[in-house]
Amino acid sequence: MAGSAHGHTPAAWTGVIISFIGFCIAGVFMVAANQAGFWAGMGVVFLGGAIGLAMKSAGLGMPKESEAVATARAAATAKLRA
């Protein structure tokens, strides 16, 4: 998994950090039995996902592989396993 650099982009890091903060907010307010604060935290979680997707659309995520690169990667992996 480390060879593919899965998720090591500014878009992924930003989305995950914002979502994590939202989970922390929601968790604190869940323990405090405050529904409004809980849902505000969940809103921050969804905001993190939306920001991550927007950043990916802006070019800060991982580029998609072309068909030629995907085929070459599959052939090289098959060769190594044989």
C-alpha positions in Angstrom: 0.0 0.0 0.0 2.8 2.4 0.7 4.1 2.0 -2.8 1.0 3.6 -4.3 1.2 6.8 -2.1 -2.6 6.3 -1.5 -4.0 9.5 0.1 -0.8 11.4 0.6 -2.0 14.7 -1.0 -3.0 18.1 0.4 -6.6 17.4 -0.4 -6.7 14.1 1.5 -4.8 15.5 4.5 -7.0 18.6 4.8 -10.2 16.6 4.5 -9.2 14.1 7.1 -7.9 16.7 9.6 -11.1 18.8 9.3 -13.3 15.6 9.6 -11.2 14.5 12.6 -11.8 17.8 14.3 -15.5 17.4 13.6 -15.6 13.9 15.2 -13.9 15.4 18.2 -16.4 18.2 18.5 -19.3 15.7 18.0 -17.8 13.3 20.6 -17.5 16.1 23.3 -21.1 17.2 22.8 -22.4 13.7 22.7 -20.9 13.1 26.1 -22.3 16.4 27.3 -25.7 15.3 26.0 -26.0 18.4 23.8 -27.8 17.5 20.5 -27.2 20.9 18.8 -23.4 20.7 19.4 -23.3 17.1 18.3 -25.0 17.9 15.0 -22.7 21.0 14.6 -19.7 18.6 14.9 -21.3 16.2 12.3 -21.7 19.2 10.0 -17.9 19.9 10.4 -17.3 16.2 9.5 -19.3 16.6 6.2 -17.6 20.0 5.6 -14.2 18.2 5.7 -15.4 15.8 3.1 -16.7 18.6 0.9 -13.5 20.6 1.2 -11.4 17.5 0.4 -13.4 16.9 -2.7 -13.2 20.5 -3.7 -9.5 20.5 -3.3 -9.2 17.3 -5.3 -11.3 18.9 -8.1 -8.9 21.9 -8.0 -6.0 19.6 -8.7 -4.6 19.1 -5.2 -5.5 15.4 -5.2 -3.9 12.4 -6.9 -4.1 12.5 -10.7 -6.0 9.6 -12.3 -3.8 7.0 -14.0 -4.0 6.7 -17.8 -5.0 3.3 -19.2 -1.4 2.8 -20.4 0.0 3.3 -17.0 -2.5 1.0 -15.4 -1.8 -1.7 -17.9 2.0 -1.4 -17.4 1.5 -1.5 -13.6 -0.6 -4.6 -13.8 2.0 -6.3 -16.1 4.9 -5.4 -13.8 3.0 -6.7 -10.8 2.2 -9.9 -12.5 5.8 -10.3 -13.6 7.0 -9.9 -10.0 4.5 -12.4 -8.6 5.5 -15.1 -11.2 
